[in-house]
Amino acid sequence: MGRKSKQGKEKKMKRKEEQARYAESMAVVEAAHQLEDPMVELTAFKKYARNGLSLVLEAKKVSDLDKCMIDWAFALLKANMESLYEKSQGGWRERDKREEITHEKSWFLLAKDLDGNAVGFSHFRFDMDFDEEVLYCYEIQLESKVQRKGLGKFMMQILELIANKTKMSKVVLTVFKENKVANNFYSKTLKYSIDDTSPSIFDPMNPDLYDYEILSKKTLHKKLAEKESHAHGGGCCSGSHHHHHSVSAH
């Protein structure tokens, strides 16, 4: 049979390393999902008292929400977003949207007034985006009476802090190109940039095929890890590209 090539062995080793790395990342994502309260150390962020608002914030798994709260969240999402979706390539698909927010891995960051009525929410998940651990923000939706009072920015900062505490690499979200307000909010106010997995980067010759961008922001945890890796001469590898079906917007 002759000898096996050295190259084949190296490929196998590399694949094993990649599999081990992926398993490690998956374990980090799973540990984050298993948390009771990802805001446990973020006491200062559990209250929002500015611009005439007095609110409390909490993060809960979808399985800990009652039907009434899920119905409220869905109704708000529909009221805020249906017309944008109808103009989009995929249209508004009510059943898919409801399935998305009630997915077993879904978390909700809820903003409630002092009477316990919810006025805003973010739907997010801890997930793998190729070979990276990410906090994926699917939605951030606010009732009109609490919009433009700094609450959306505050809630996004909470998601970034949660992502950092749980050792995620970045916060990722999808936004319609049409949605100028949301694009401004994420890129200018919050300093998110176009992610490598966004169509405008992986398929720049066909901008008209896509009506969304994928934006992201690295966590402090990731930035420090990269610094260390560069200090030791290690490079960082990036994953392949993909298409996200969830389109969240502000």
ChimeraX attribute file (.defattr): number of C-alpha atoms within 10 A of each C-alpha:
attribute: neighborCount
match mode: 1-to-1
recipient: residues
	/A:1	3
	/A:2	4
	/A:3	5
	/A:4	8
	/A:5	8
	/A:6	9
	/A:7	9
	/A:8	10
	/A:9	11
	/A:10	11
	/A:11	11
	/A:12	12
	/A:13	12
	/A:14	12
	/A:15	12
	/A:16	12
	/A:17	12
	/A:18	13
	/A:19	13
	/A:20	12
	/A:21	14
	/A:22	17
	/A:23	13
	/A:24	13
	/A:25	21
	/A:26	18
	/A:27	13
	/A:28	19
	/A:29	22
	/A:30	16
	/A:31	13
	/A:32	22
	/A:33	19
	/A:34	11
	/A:35	13
	/A:36	11
	/A:37	15
	/A:38	20
	/A:39	21
	/A:40	13
	/A:41	12
	/A:42	13
	/A:43	9
	/A:44	8
	/A:45	17
	/A:46	16
	/A:47	16
	/A:48	20
	/A:49	10
	/A:50	11
	/A:51	11
	/A:52	9
	/A:53	16
	/A:54	13
	/A:55	21
	/A:56	17
	/A:57	21
	/A:58	18
	/A:59	23
	/A:60	19
	/A:61	22
	/A:62	19
	/A:63	13
	/A:64	9
	/A:65	13
	/A:66	9
	/A:67	11
	/A:68	9
	/A:69	14
	/A:70	16
	/A:71	12
	/A:72	15
	/A:73	25
	/A:74	18
	/A:75	13
	/A:76	19
	/A:77	24
	/A:78	18
	/A:79	12
	/A:80	17
	/A:81	18
	/A:82	16
	/A:83	12
	/A:84	15
	/A:85	16
	/A:86	12
	/A:87	12
	/A:88	16
	/A:89	11
	/A:90	10
	/A:91	12
	/A:92	17
	/A:93	11
	/A:94	12
	/A:95	8
	/A:96	11
	/A:97	16
	/A:98	17
	/A:99	10
	/A:100	16
	/A:101	23
	/A:102	18
	/A:103	14
	/A:104	12
	/A:105	17
	/A:106	19
	/A:107	25
	/A:108	24
	/A:109	21
	/A:110	24
	/A:111	26
	/A:112	19
	/A:113	16
	/A:114	11
	/A:115	7
	/A:116	10
	/A:117	12
	/A:118	19
	/A:119	20
	/A:120	27
	/A:121	26
	/A:122	25
	/A:123	24
	/A:124	25
	/A:125	23
	/A:126	24
	/A:127	20
	/A:128	19
	/A:129	19
	/A:130	14
	/A:131	17
	/A:132	19
	/A:133	26
	/A:134	28
	/A:135	29
	/A:136	25
	/A:137	25
	/A:138	24
	/A:139	22
	/A:140	22
	/A:141	25
	/A:142	23
	/A:143	15
	/A:144	11
	/A:145	10
	/A:146	15
	/A:147	13
	/A:148	11
	/A:149	13
	/A:150	13
	/A:151	20
	/A:152	21
	/A:153	16
	/A:154	13
	/A:155	21
	/A:156	18
	/A:157	14
	/A:158	21
	/A:159	22
	/A:160	22
	/A:161	21
	/A:162	23
	/A:163	25
	/A:164	20
	/A:165	17
	/A:166	21
	/A:167	21
	/A:168	28
	/A:169	24
	/A:170	23
	/A:171	26
	/A:172	22
	/A:173	26
	/A:174	24
	/A:175	22
	/A:176	20
	/A:177	15
	/A:178	13
	/A:179	15
	/A:180	11
	/A:181	11
	/A:182	17
	/A:183	21
	/A:184	13
	/A:185	16
	/A:186	21
	/A:187	15
	/A:188	11
	/A:189	11
	/A:190	14
	/A:191	12
	/A:192	20
	/A:193	16
	/A:194	18
	/A:195	19
	/A:196	17
	/A:197	22
	/A:198	21
	/A:199	23
	/A:200	19
	/A:201	15
	/A:202	14
	/A:203	13
	/A:204	10
	/A:205	10
	/A:206	10
	/A:207	12
	/A:208	9
	/A:209	11
	/A:210	16
	/A:211	17
	/A:212	23
	/A:213	22
	/A:214	24
	/A:215	21
	/A:216	26
	/A:217	21
	/A:218	18
	/A:219	22
	/A:220	18
	/A:221	16
	/A:222	17
	/A:223	13
	/A:224	11
	/A:225	14
	/A:226	15
	/A:227	12
	/A:228	12
	/A:229	13
	/A:230	12
	/A:231	10
	/A:232	9
	/A:233	9
	/A:234	11
	/A:235	10
	/A:236	9
	/A:237	8
	/A:238	11
	/A:239	11
	/A:240	11
	/A:241	16
	/A:242	13
	/A:243	10
	/A:244	15
	/A:245	11
	/A:246	16
	/A:247	18
	/A:248	23
	/A:249	23
	/A:250	21
